[in-house]
Amino acid sequence: MFKLKTKKLAALLLSSFTAITILGTTLVEAHPDDNPPPPPRHEEARHHDDEHSTGEVTTAAIAGAVVGAVIAKNT
Protein backbone atom coordinates (compact mmCIF):
# COMPACT_ATOMS: atom_id res chain seq x y z
CA MET A 1 0.00 0.00 0.00
CA PHE A 2 2.78 2.42 0.93
CA LYS A 3 4.70 1.62 -2.25
CA LEU A 4 1.64 2.39 -4.41
CA LYS A 5 1.13 5.75 -2.69
CA THR A 6 4.79 6.60 -3.24
CA LYS A 7 4.53 5.79 -6.94
CA LYS A 8 1.37 7.87 -7.29
CA LEU A 9 2.98 10.79 -5.49
CA ALA A 10 6.09 10.57 -7.67
CA ALA A 11 3.96 10.47 -10.83
CA LEU A 12 1.95 13.47 -9.64
CA LEU A 13 5.09 15.48 -8.86
CA LEU A 14 6.74 14.67 -12.20
CA SER A 15 3.61 15.49 -14.18
CA SER A 16 3.20 18.73 -12.22
CA PHE A 17 6.78 19.79 -12.97
CA THR A 18 6.25 18.96 -16.64
CA ALA A 19 3.01 20.94 -16.80
CA ILE A 20 4.59 23.95 -15.07
CA THR A 21 7.58 23.82 -17.43
CA ILE A 22 5.38 23.68 -20.52
CA LEU A 23 3.18 26.51 -19.25
CA GLY A 24 6.20 28.66 -18.41
CA THR A 25 7.79 28.04 -21.80
CA THR A 26 4.53 28.93 -23.53
CA LEU A 27 4.25 32.18 -21.62
CA VAL A 28 7.85 33.17 -22.32
CA GLU A 29 7.63 32.32 -26.03
CA ALA A 30 4.36 34.22 -26.44
CA HIS A 31 5.80 37.47 -25.10
CA PRO A 32 5.17 40.18 -27.73
CA ASP A 33 8.39 42.14 -27.15
CA ASP A 34 10.64 39.26 -28.21
CA ASN A 35 9.73 39.49 -31.91
CA PRO A 36 12.70 40.62 -34.01
CA PRO A 37 12.23 43.48 -36.46
CA PRO A 38 11.37 42.48 -40.02
CA PRO A 39 14.30 42.01 -42.42
CA PRO A 40 15.10 44.65 -45.00
CA ARG A 41 13.04 44.49 -48.21
CA HIS A 42 15.99 43.72 -50.54
CA GLU A 43 16.72 40.42 -48.73
CA GLU A 44 13.16 39.19 -49.16
CA ALA A 45 13.25 39.43 -52.95
CA ARG A 46 16.63 37.69 -53.32
CA HIS A 47 16.58 34.01 -54.35
CA HIS A 48 18.73 31.73 -52.21
CA ASP A 49 20.66 28.97 -53.98
CA ASP A 50 21.32 26.99 -50.80
CA GLU A 51 17.89 25.33 -50.66
CA HIS A 52 17.78 21.56 -50.21
CA SER A 53 16.37 19.27 -52.87
CA THR A 54 13.53 16.85 -52.18
CA GLY A 55 15.94 13.91 -52.34
CA GLU A 56 18.19 15.39 -49.68
CA VAL A 57 15.25 16.05 -47.38
CA THR A 58 13.89 12.53 -47.88
CA THR A 59 17.29 10.98 -47.21
CA ALA A 60 17.69 13.03 -44.04
CA ALA A 61 14.22 11.99 -42.85
CA ILE A 62 14.93 8.30 -43.45
CA ALA A 63 18.32 8.52 -41.73
CA GLY A 64 16.72 10.29 -38.75
CA ALA A 65 14.04 7.63 -38.50
CA VAL A 66 16.62 4.83 -38.55
CA VAL A 67 18.78 6.52 -35.91
CA GLY A 68 15.70 7.16 -33.77
CA ALA A 69 14.64 3.53 -34.04
CA VAL A 70 18.11 2.31 -33.06
CA ILE A 71 18.19 4.63 -30.04
CA ALA A 72 14.67 3.61 -29.00
CA LYS A 73 15.54 -0.08 -29.26
CA ASN A 74 18.66 0.33 -27.14
CA THR A 75 16.94 2.22 -24.33
PDB file of N, CA, C and O in Angstrom:
ATOM      1  N   MET A   1       0.820  -1.189   0.000  1.00  0.00           N
ATOM      2  CA  MET A   1       0.000   0.000   0.000  1.00  0.00           C
ATOM      3  C   MET A   1       0.866   1.256   0.000  1.00  0.00           C
ATOM      4  O   MET A   1       0.605   2.205  -0.739  1.00  0.00           O
ATOM      5  N   PHE A   2       1.899   1.246   0.840  1.00  0.00           N
ATOM      6  CA  PHE A   2       2.780   2.416   0.932  1.00  0.00           C
ATOM      7  C   PHE A   2       3.543   2.631  -0.372  1.00  0.00           C
ATOM      8  O   PHE A   2       3.764   3.767  -0.792  1.00  0.00           O
ATOM      9  N   LYS A   3       3.942   1.527  -1.009  1.00  0.00           N
ATOM     10  CA  LYS A   3       4.699   1.620  -2.250  1.00  0.00           C
ATOM     11  C   LYS A   3       3.833   2.221  -3.367  1.00  0.00           C
ATOM     12  O   LYS A   3       4.329   3.001  -4.179  1.00  0.00           O
ATOM     13  N   LEU A   4       2.555   1.865  -3.410  1.00  0.00           N
ATOM     14  CA  LEU A   4       1.645   2.392  -4.411  1.00  0.00           C
ATOM     15  C   LEU A   4       1.430   3.893  -4.212  1.00  0.00           C
ATOM     16  O   LEU A   4       1.384   4.648  -5.183  1.00  0.00           O
ATOM     17  N   LYS A   5       1.299   4.320  -2.973  1.00  0.00           N
ATOM     18  CA  LYS A   5       1.134   5.746  -2.687  1.00  0.00           C
ATOM     19  C   LYS A   5       2.384   6.530  -3.093  1.00  0.00           C
ATOM     20  O   LYS A   5       2.287   7.648  -3.598  1.00  0.00           O
ATOM     21  N   THR A   6       3.540   5.942  -2.870  1.00  0.00           N
ATOM     22  CA  THR A   6       4.793   6.595  -3.242  1.00  0.00           C
ATOM     23  C   THR A   6       4.887   6.757  -4.751  1.00  0.00           C
ATOM     24  O   THR A   6       5.304   7.806  -5.243  1.00  0.00           O
ATOM     25  N   LYS A   7       4.500   5.719  -5.484  1.00  0.00           N
ATOM     26  CA  LYS A   7       4.528   5.794  -6.943  1.00  0.00           C
ATOM     27  C   LYS A   7       3.540   6.839  -7.457  1.00  0.00           C
ATOM     28  O   LYS A   7       3.855   7.594  -8.377  1.00  0.00           O
ATOM     29  N   LYS A   8       2.364   6.882  -6.872  1.00  0.00           N
ATOM     30  CA  LYS A   8       1.369   7.870  -7.292  1.00  0.00           C
ATOM     31  C   LYS A   8       1.850   9.285  -6.992  1.00  0.00           C
ATOM     32  O   LYS A   8       1.662  10.191  -7.805  1.00  0.00           O
ATOM     33  N   LEU A   9       2.462   9.477  -5.845  1.00  0.00           N
ATOM     34  CA  LEU A   9       2.979  10.790  -5.489  1.00  0.00           C
ATOM     35  C   LEU A   9       4.104  11.200  -6.431  1.00  0.00           C
ATOM     36  O   LEU A   9       4.166  12.353  -6.858  1.00  0.00           O
ATOM     37  N   ALA A  10       4.990  10.268  -6.755  1.00  0.00           N
ATOM     38  CA  ALA A  10       6.090  10.574  -7.671  1.00  0.00           C
ATOM     39  C   ALA A  10       5.545  10.922  -9.052  1.00  0.00           C
ATOM     40  O   ALA A  10       6.022  11.865  -9.682  1.00  0.00           O
ATOM     41  N   ALA A  11       4.558  10.178  -9.528  1.00  0.00           N
ATOM     42  CA  ALA A  11       3.958  10.470 -10.834  1.00  0.00           C
ATOM     43  C   ALA A  11       3.280  11.834 -10.823  1.00  0.00           C
ATOM     44  O   ALA A  11       3.370  12.575 -11.803  1.00  0.00           O
ATOM     45  N   LEU A  12       2.614  12.169  -9.745  1.00  0.00           N
ATOM     46  CA  LEU A  12       1.954  13.470  -9.635  1.00  0.00           C
ATOM     47  C   LEU A  12       2.979  14.604  -9.647  1.00  0.00           C
ATOM     48  O   LEU A  12       2.780  15.616 -10.319  1.00  0.00           O
ATOM     49  N   LEU A  13       4.067  14.436  -8.910  1.00  0.00           N
ATOM     50  CA  LEU A  13       5.092  15.475  -8.863  1.00  0.00           C
ATOM     51  C   LEU A  13       5.755  15.662 -10.223  1.00  0.00           C
ATOM     52  O   LEU A  13       5.960  16.793 -10.662  1.00  0.00           O
ATOM     53  N   LEU A  14       6.092  14.559 -10.894  1.00  0.00           N
ATOM     54  CA  LEU A  14       6.740  14.667 -12.199  1.00  0.00           C
ATOM     55  C   LEU A  14       5.811  15.299 -13.227  1.00  0.00           C
ATOM     56  O   LEU A  14       6.240  16.141 -14.015  1.00  0.00           O
ATOM     57  N   SER A  15       4.546  14.899 -13.226  1.00  0.00           N
ATOM     58  CA  SER A  15       3.612  15.489 -14.184  1.00  0.00           C
ATOM     59  C   SER A  15       3.357  16.956 -13.861  1.00  0.00           C
ATOM     60  O   SER A  15       3.153  17.757 -14.774  1.00  0.00           O
ATOM     61  N   SER A  16       3.365  17.320 -12.598  1.00  0.00           N
ATOM     62  CA  SER A  16       3.200  18.731 -12.216  1.00  0.00           C
ATOM     63  C   SER A  16       4.379  19.565 -12.695  1.00  0.00           C
ATOM     64  O   SER A  16       4.184  20.650 -13.244  1.00  0.00           O
ATOM     65  N   PHE A  17       5.598  19.075 -12.496  1.00  0.00           N
ATOM     66  CA  PHE A  17       6.775  19.792 -12.972  1.00  0.00           C
ATOM     67  C   PHE A  17       6.753  19.941 -14.490  1.00  0.00           C
ATOM     68  O   PHE A  17       7.118  20.992 -15.017  1.00  0.00           O
ATOM     69  N   THR A  18       6.328  18.895 -15.191  1.00  0.00           N
ATOM     70  CA  THR A  18       6.248  18.962 -16.644  1.00  0.00           C
ATOM     71  C   THR A  18       5.220  19.991 -17.083  1.00  0.00           C
ATOM     72  O   THR A  18       5.477  20.777 -17.995  1.00  0.00           O
ATOM     73  N   ALA A  19       4.067  19.992 -16.448  1.00  0.00           N
ATOM     74  CA  ALA A  19       3.015  20.945 -16.804  1.00  0.00           C
ATOM     75  C   ALA A  19       3.462  22.380 -16.526  1.00  0.00           C
ATOM     76  O   ALA A  19       3.216  23.274 -17.336  1.00  0.00           O
ATOM     77  N   ILE A  20       4.108  22.600 -15.403  1.00  0.00           N
ATOM     78  CA  ILE A  20       4.587  23.946 -15.073  1.00  0.00           C
ATOM     79  C   ILE A  20       5.651  24.395 -16.065  1.00  0.00           C
ATOM     80  O   ILE A  20       5.669  25.559 -16.466  1.00  0.00           O
ATOM     81  N   THR A  21       6.533  23.490 -16.464  1.00  0.00           N
ATOM     82  CA  THR A  21       7.575  23.821 -17.430  1.00  0.00           C
ATOM     83  C   THR A  21       6.972  24.188 -18.775  1.00  0.00           C
ATOM     84  O   THR A  21       7.371  25.178 -19.388  1.00  0.00           O
ATOM     85  N   ILE A  22       6.014  23.396 -19.237  1.00  0.00           N
ATOM     86  CA  ILE A  22       5.376  23.676 -20.525  1.00  0.00           C
ATOM     87  C   ILE A  22       4.627  25.001 -20.463  1.00  0.00           C
ATOM     88  O   ILE A  22       4.703  25.794 -21.402  1.00  0.00           O
ATOM     89  N   LEU A  23       3.918  25.251 -19.394  1.00  0.00           N
ATOM     90  CA  LEU A  23       3.183  26.505 -19.248  1.00  0.00           C
ATOM     91  C   LEU A  23       4.145  27.693 -19.220  1.00  0.00           C
ATOM     92  O   LEU A  23       3.896  28.708 -19.869  1.00  0.00           O
ATOM     93  N   GLY A  24       5.231  27.571 -18.477  1.00  0.00           N
ATOM     94  CA  GLY A  24       6.202  28.662 -18.411  1.00  0.00           C
ATOM     95  C   GLY A  24       6.860  28.930 -19.744  1.00  0.00           C
ATOM     96  O   GLY A  24       7.067  30.087 -20.111  1.00  0.00           O
ATOM     97  N   THR A  25       7.196  27.875 -20.481  1.00  0.00           N
ATOM     98  CA  THR A  25       7.788  28.040 -21.802  1.00  0.00           C
ATOM     99  C   THR A  25       6.812  28.713 -22.749  1.00  0.00           C
ATOM    100  O   THR A  25       7.199  29.574 -23.539  1.00  0.00           O
ATOM    101  N   THR A  26       5.547  28.322 -22.673  1.00  0.00           N
ATOM    102  CA  THR A  26       4.529  28.926 -23.528  1.00  0.00           C
ATOM    103  C   THR A  26       4.388  30.411 -23.230  1.00  0.00           C
ATOM    104  O   THR A  26       4.282  31.218 -24.154  1.00  0.00           O
ATOM    105  N   LEU A  27       4.385  30.776 -21.976  1.00  0.00           N
ATOM    106  CA  LEU A  27       4.250  32.183 -21.621  1.00  0.00           C
ATOM    107  C   LEU A  27       5.457  33.002 -22.063  1.00  0.00           C
ATOM    108  O   LEU A  27       5.306  34.134 -22.522  1.00  0.00           O
ATOM    109  N   VAL A  28       6.644  32.442 -21.928  1.00  0.00           N
ATOM    110  CA  VAL A  28       7.845  33.168 -22.324  1.00  0.00           C
ATOM    111  C   VAL A  28       7.898  33.312 -23.842  1.00  0.00           C
ATOM    112  O   VAL A  28       8.235  34.384 -24.344  1.00  0.00           O
ATOM    113  N   GLU A  29       7.574  32.259 -24.575  1.00  0.00           N
ATOM    114  CA  GLU A  29       7.626  32.317 -26.033  1.00  0.00           C
ATOM    115  C   GLU A  29       6.551  33.214 -26.617  1.00  0.00           C
ATOM    116  O   GLU A  29       6.725  33.737 -27.717  1.00  0.00           O
ATOM    117  N   ALA A  30       5.452  33.406 -25.918  1.00  0.00           N
ATOM    118  CA  ALA A  30       4.358  34.220 -26.435  1.00  0.00           C
ATOM    119  C   ALA A  30       4.515  35.697 -26.105  1.00  0.00           C
ATOM    120  O   ALA A  30       3.632  36.492 -26.426  1.00  0.00           O
ATOM    121  N   HIS A  31       5.599  36.075 -25.483  1.00  0.00           N
ATOM    122  CA  HIS A  31       5.801  37.470 -25.100  1.00  0.00           C
ATOM    123  C   HIS A  31       5.947  38.324 -26.353  1.00  0.00           C
ATOM    124  O   HIS A  31       6.765  38.002 -27.214  1.00  0.00           O
ATOM    125  N   PRO A  32       5.175  39.407 -26.480  1.00  0.00           N
ATOM    126  CA  PRO A  32       5.166  40.177 -27.733  1.00  0.00           C
ATOM    127  C   PRO A  32       6.430  41.003 -27.980  1.00  0.00           C
ATOM    128  O   PRO A  32       6.696  41.371 -29.124  1.00  0.00           O
ATOM    129  N   ASP A  33       7.207  41.300 -26.956  1.00  0.00           N
ATOM    130  CA  ASP A  33       8.388  42.140 -27.149  1.00  0.00           C
ATOM    131  C   ASP A  33       9.597  41.368 -27.670  1.00  0.00           C
ATOM    132  O   ASP A  33      10.619  41.978 -27.984  1.00  0.00           O
ATOM    133  N   ASP A  34       9.507  40.057 -27.769  1.00  0.00           N
ATOM    134  CA  ASP A  34      10.638  39.256 -28.213  1.00  0.00           C
ATOM    135  C   ASP A  34      10.705  39.091 -29.730  1.00  0.00           C
ATOM    136  O   ASP A  34      11.638  38.469 -30.237  1.00  0.00           O
ATOM    137  N   ASN A  35       9.736  39.637 -30.461  1.00  0.00           N
ATOM    138  CA  ASN A  35       9.730  39.485 -31.909  1.00  0.00           C
ATOM    139  C   ASN A  35      10.806  40.370 -32.525  1.00  0.00           C
ATOM    140  O   ASN A  35      10.860  41.565 -32.232  1.00  0.00           O
ATOM    141  N   PRO A  36      11.667  39.803 -33.379  1.00  0.00           N
ATOM    142  CA  PRO A  36      12.700  40.621 -34.012  1.00  0.00           C
ATOM    143  C   PRO A  36      12.081  41.525 -35.081  1.00  0.00           C
ATOM    144  O   PRO A  36      10.998  41.236 -35.589  1.00  0.00           O
ATOM    145  N   PRO A  37      12.761  42.604 -35.416  1.00  0.00           N
ATOM    146  CA  PRO A  37      12.231  43.480 -36.463  1.00  0.00           C
ATOM    147  C   PRO A  37      12.250  42.757 -37.811  1.00  0.00           C
ATOM    148  O   PRO A  37      13.053  41.845 -38.008  1.00  0.00           O
ATOM    149  N   PRO A  38      11.392  43.145 -38.721  1.00  0.00           N
ATOM    150  CA  PRO A  38      11.371  42.480 -40.024  1.00  0.00           C
ATOM    151  C   PRO A  38      12.664  42.747 -40.791  1.00  0.00           C
ATOM    152  O   PRO A  38      13.288  43.792 -40.607  1.00  0.00           O
ATOM    153  N   PRO A  39      13.067  41.814 -41.646  1.00  0.00           N
ATOM    154  CA  PRO A  39      14.301  42.009 -42.418  1.00  0.00           C
ATOM    155  C   PRO A  39      14.117  43.098 -43.474  1.00  0.00           C
ATOM    156  O   PRO A  39      12.991  43.433 -43.841  1.00  0.00           O
ATOM    157  N   PRO A  40      15.205  43.634 -43.947  1.00  0.00           N
ATOM    158  CA  PRO A  40      15.102  44.649 -45.004  1.00  0.00           C
ATOM    159  C   PRO A  40      14.438  44.074 -46.256  1.00  0.00           C
ATOM    160  O   PRO A  40      14.502  42.868 -46.495  1.00  0.00           O
ATOM    161  N   ARG A  41      13.807  44.928 -47.048  1.00  0.00           N
ATOM    162  CA  ARG A  41      13.044  44.494 -48.210  1.00  0.00           C
ATOM    163  C   ARG A  41      13.919  43.830 -49.271  1.00  0.00           C
ATOM    164  O   ARG A  41      13.456  42.897 -49.927  1.00  0.00           O
ATOM    165  N   HIS A  42      15.156  44.269 -49.467  1.00  0.00           N
ATOM    166  CA  HIS A  42      15.990  43.721 -50.541  1.00  0.00           C
ATOM    167  C   HIS A  42      16.373  42.267 -50.279  1.00  0.00           C
ATOM    168  O   HIS A  42      16.643  41.534 -51.230  1.00  0.00           O
ATOM    169  N   GLU A  43      16.406  41.825 -49.021  1.00  0.00           N
ATOM    170  CA  GLU A  43      16.723  40.419 -48.729  1.00  0.00           C
ATOM    171  C   GLU A  43      15.546  39.506 -49.006  1.00  0.00           C
ATOM    172  O   GLU A  43      15.739  38.327 -49.300  1.00  0.00           O
ATOM    173  N   GLU A  44      14.331  40.023 -48.919  1.00  0.00           N
ATOM    174  CA  GLU A  44      13.158  39.190 -49.163  1.00  0.00           C
ATOM    175  C   GLU A  44      13.034  38.806 -50.628  1.00  0.00           C
ATOM    176  O   GLU A  44      12.587  37.701 -50.937  1.00  0.00           O
ATOM    177  N   ALA A  45      13.415  39.682 -51.525  1.00  0.00           N
ATOM    178  CA  ALA A  45      13.253  39.430 -52.952  1.00  0.00           C
ATOM    179  C   ALA A  45      14.382  38.572 -53.516  1.00  0.00           C
ATOM    180  O   ALA A  45      14.239  38.028 -54.611  1.00  0.00           O
ATOM    181  N   ARG A  46      15.485  38.436 -52.814  1.00  0.00           N
ATOM    182  CA  ARG A  46      16.630  37.691 -53.319  1.00  0.00           C
ATOM    183  C   ARG A  46      16.364  36.186 -53.260  1.00  0.00           C
ATOM    184  O   ARG A  46      15.810  35.690 -52.280  1.00  0.00           O
ATOM    185  N   HIS A  47      16.760  35.463 -54.310  1.00  0.00           N
ATOM    186  CA  HIS A  47      16.584  34.012 -54.352  1.00  0.00           C
ATOM    187  C   HIS A  47      17.825  33.351 -53.752  1.00  0.00           C
ATOM    188  O   HIS A  47      18.952  33.692 -54.111  1.00  0.00           O
ATOM    189  N   HIS A  48      17.613  32.420 -52.850  1.00  0.00           N
ATOM    190  CA  HIS A  48      18.730  31.727 -52.208  1.00  0.00           C
ATOM    191  C   HIS A  48      19.015  30.425 -52.938  1.00  0.00           C
ATOM    192  O   HIS A  48      18.099  29.646 -53.203  1.00  0.00           O
ATOM    193  N   ASP A  49      20.273  30.187 -53.262  1.00  0.00           N
ATOM    194  CA  ASP A  49      20.655  28.973 -53.980  1.00  0.00           C
ATOM    195  C   ASP A  49      20.991  27.819 -53.048  1.00  0.00           C
ATOM    196  O   ASP A  49      21.301  26.724 -53.518  1.00  0.00           O
ATOM    197  N   ASP A  50      20.937  28.039 -51.736  1.00  0.00           N
ATOM    198  CA  ASP A  50      21.324  26.991 -50.800  1.00  0.00           C
ATOM    199  C   ASP A  50      20.129  26.187 -50.297  1.00  0.00           C
ATOM    200  O   ASP A  50      20.190  25.626 -49.203  1.00  0.00           O
ATOM    201  N   GLU A  51      19.052  26.118 -51.060  1.00  0.00           N
ATOM    202  CA  GLU A  51      17.893  25.329 -50.665  1.00  0.00           C
ATOM    203  C   GLU A  51      18.186  23.855 -50.891  1.00  0.00           C
ATOM    204  O   GLU A  51      18.978  23.504 -51.766  1.00  0.00           O
ATOM    205  N   HIS A  52      17.552  22.992 -50.108  1.00  0.00           N
ATOM    206  CA  HIS A  52      17.778  21.560 -50.208  1.00  0.00           C
ATOM    207  C   HIS A  52      16.790  20.937 -51.183  1.00  0.00           C
ATOM    208  O   HIS A  52      15.630  21.344 -51.251  1.00  0.00           O
ATOM    209  N   SER A  53      17.256  19.948 -51.935  1.00  0.00           N
ATOM    210  CA  SER A  53      16.369  19.273 -52.869  1.00  0.00           C
ATOM    211  C   SER A  53      15.479  18.282 -52.119  1.00  0.00           C
ATOM    212  O   SER A  53      15.725  17.968 -50.954  1.00  0.00           O
ATOM    213  N   THR A  54      14.460  17.802 -52.794  1.00  0.00           N
ATOM    214  CA  THR A  54      13.532  16.848 -52.182  1.00  0.00           C
ATOM    215  C   THR A  54      14.251  15.558 -51.810  1.00  0.00           C
ATOM    216  O   THR A  54      13.950  14.959 -50.777  1.00  0.00           O
ATOM    217  N   GLY A  55      15.187  15.127 -52.630  1.00  0.00           N
ATOM    218  CA  GLY A  55      15.943  13.907 -52.341  1.00  0.00           C
ATOM    219  C   GLY A  55      16.773  14.030 -51.076  1.00  0.00           C
ATOM    220  O   GLY A  55      16.854  13.092 -50.283  1.00  0.00           O
ATOM    221  N   GLU A  56      17.388  15.186 -50.890  1.00  0.00           N
ATOM    222  CA  GLU A  56      18.190  15.395 -49.682  1.00  0.00           C
ATOM    223  C   GLU A  56      17.316  15.379 -48.435  1.00  0.00           C
ATOM    224  O   GLU A  56      17.696  14.805 -47.414  1.00  0.00           O
ATOM    225  N   VAL A  57      16.158  16.001 -48.516  1.00  0.00           N
ATOM    226  CA  VAL A  57      15.255  16.053 -47.376  1.00  0.00           C
ATOM    227  C   VAL A  57      14.729  14.657 -47.060  1.00  0.00           C
ATOM    228  O   VAL A  57      14.646  14.276 -45.892  1.00  0.00           O
ATOM    229  N   THR A  58      14.376  13.895 -48.086  1.00  0.00           N
ATOM    230  CA  THR A  58      13.890  12.531 -47.880  1.00  0.00           C
ATOM    231  C   THR A  58      14.969  11.655 -47.262  1.00  0.00           C
ATOM    232  O   THR A  58      14.695  10.886 -46.340  1.00  0.00           O
ATOM    233  N   THR A  59      16.185  11.765 -47.760  1.00  0.00           N
ATOM    234  CA  THR A  59      17.290  10.977 -47.210  1.00  0.00           C
ATOM    235  C   THR A  59      17.543  11.331 -45.750  1.00  0.00           C
ATOM    236  O   THR A  59      17.788  10.447 -44.930  1.00  0.00           O
ATOM    237  N   ALA A  60      17.485  12.605 -45.426  1.00  0.00           N
ATOM    238  CA  ALA A  60      17.692  13.026 -44.040  1.00  0.00           C
ATOM    239  C   ALA A  60      16.580  12.500 -43.144  1.00  0.00           C
ATOM    240  O   ALA A  60      16.837  12.102 -42.008  1.00  0.00           O
ATOM    241  N   ALA A  61      15.337  12.494 -43.646  1.00  0.00           N
ATOM    242  CA  ALA A  61      14.222  11.986 -42.846  1.00  0.00           C
ATOM    243  C   ALA A  61      14.363  10.491 -42.595  1.00  0.00           C
ATOM    244  O   ALA A  61      14.114  10.021 -41.485  1.00  0.00           O
ATOM    245  N   ILE A  62      14.757   9.751 -43.608  1.00  0.00           N
ATOM    246  CA  ILE A  62      14.934   8.298 -43.445  1.00  0.00           C
ATOM    247  C   ILE A  62      16.081   8.010 -42.476  1.00  0.00           C
ATOM    248  O   ILE A  62      15.961   7.149 -41.605  1.00  0.00           O
ATOM    249  N   ALA A  63      17.183   8.728 -42.631  1.00  0.00           N
ATOM    250  CA  ALA A  63      18.324   8.520 -41.734  1.00  0.00           C
ATOM    251  C   ALA A  63      17.939   8.859 -40.298  1.00  0.00           C
ATOM    252  O   ALA A  63      18.337   8.154 -39.371  1.00  0.00           O
ATOM    253  N   GLY A  64      17.173   9.925 -40.102  1.00  0.00           N
ATOM    254  CA  GLY A  64      16.725  10.286 -38.754  1.00  0.00           C
ATOM    255  C   GLY A  64      15.805   9.243 -38.159  1.00  0.00           C
ATOM    256  O   GLY A  64      15.874   8.958 -36.964  1.00  0.00           O
ATOM    257  N   ALA A  65      14.936   8.667 -38.993  1.00  0.00           N
ATOM    258  CA  ALA A  65      14.038   7.625 -38.505  1.00  0.00           C
ATOM    259  C   ALA A  65      14.805   6.382 -38.081  1.00  0.00           C
ATOM    260  O   ALA A  65      14.490   5.764 -37.064  1.00  0.00           O
ATOM    261  N   VAL A  66      15.826   6.014 -38.876  1.00  0.00           N
ATOM    262  CA  VAL A  66      16.624   4.828 -38.549  1.00  0.00           C
ATOM    263  C   VAL A  66      17.408   5.068 -37.258  1.00  0.00           C
ATOM    264  O   VAL A  66      17.448   4.194 -36.392  1.00  0.00           O
ATOM    265  N   VAL A  67      18.019   6.215 -37.122  1.00  0.00           N
ATOM    266  CA  VAL A  67      18.780   6.518 -35.912  1.00  0.00           C
ATOM    267  C   VAL A  67      17.850   6.550 -34.701  1.00  0.00           C
ATOM    268  O   VAL A  67      18.201   6.047 -33.634  1.00  0.00           O
ATOM    269  N   GLY A  68      16.668   7.139 -34.863  1.00  0.00           N
ATOM    270  CA  GLY A  68      15.705   7.158 -33.769  1.00  0.00           C
ATOM    271  C   GLY A  68      15.248   5.772 -33.365  1.00  0.00           C
ATOM    272  O   GLY A  68      15.077   5.492 -32.178  1.00  0.00           O
ATOM    273  N   ALA A  69      15.048   4.899 -34.348  1.00  0.00           N
ATOM    274  CA  ALA A  69      14.636   3.528 -34.036  1.00  0.00           C
ATOM    275  C   ALA A  69      15.751   2.783 -33.312  1.00  0.00           C
ATOM    276  O   ALA A  69      15.482   2.024 -32.381  1.00  0.00           O
ATOM    277  N   VAL A  70      16.988   2.988 -33.725  1.00  0.00           N
ATOM    278  CA  VAL A  70      18.108   2.313 -33.057  1.00  0.00           C
ATOM    279  C   VAL A  70      18.235   2.807 -31.615  1.00  0.00           C
ATOM    280  O   VAL A  70      18.455   2.010 -30.704  1.00  0.00           O
ATOM    281  N   ILE A  71      18.100   4.091 -31.412  1.00  0.00           N
ATOM    282  CA  ILE A  71      18.186   4.632 -30.044  1.00  0.00           C
ATOM    283  C   ILE A  71      17.028   4.129 -29.200  1.00  0.00           C
ATOM    284  O   ILE A  71      17.223   3.782 -28.035  1.00  0.00           O
ATOM    285  N   ALA A  72      15.830   4.083 -29.761  1.00  0.00           N
ATOM    286  CA  ALA A  72      14.670   3.606 -29.004  1.00  0.00           C
ATOM    287  C   ALA A  72      14.806   2.134 -28.643  1.00  0.00           C
ATOM    288  O   ALA A  72      14.391   1.717 -27.562  1.00  0.00           O
ATOM    289  N   LYS A  73      15.383   1.350 -29.538  1.00  0.00           N
ATOM    290  CA  LYS A  73      15.542  -0.084 -29.262  1.00  0.00           C
ATOM    291  C   LYS A  73      16.584  -0.316 -28.172  1.00  0.00           C
ATOM    292  O   LYS A  73      16.469  -1.271 -27.404  1.00  0.00           O
ATOM    293  N   ASN A  74      17.581   0.528 -28.098  1.00  0.00           N
ATOM    294  CA  ASN A  74      18.660   0.335 -27.139  1.00  0.00           C
ATOM    295  C   ASN A  74      18.356   0.944 -25.770  1.00  0.00           C
ATOM    296  O   ASN A  74      19.143   0.772 -24.839  1.00  0.00           O
ATOM    297  N   THR A  75      17.253   1.639 -25.631  1.00  0.00           N
ATOM    298  CA  THR A  75      16.944   2.222 -24.328  1.00  0.00           C
ATOM    299  C   THR A  75      15.812   1.490 -23.656  1.00  0.00           C
ATOM    300  O   THR A  75      15.418   1.847 -22.546  1.00  0.00           O
TER     301      THR A  75
END
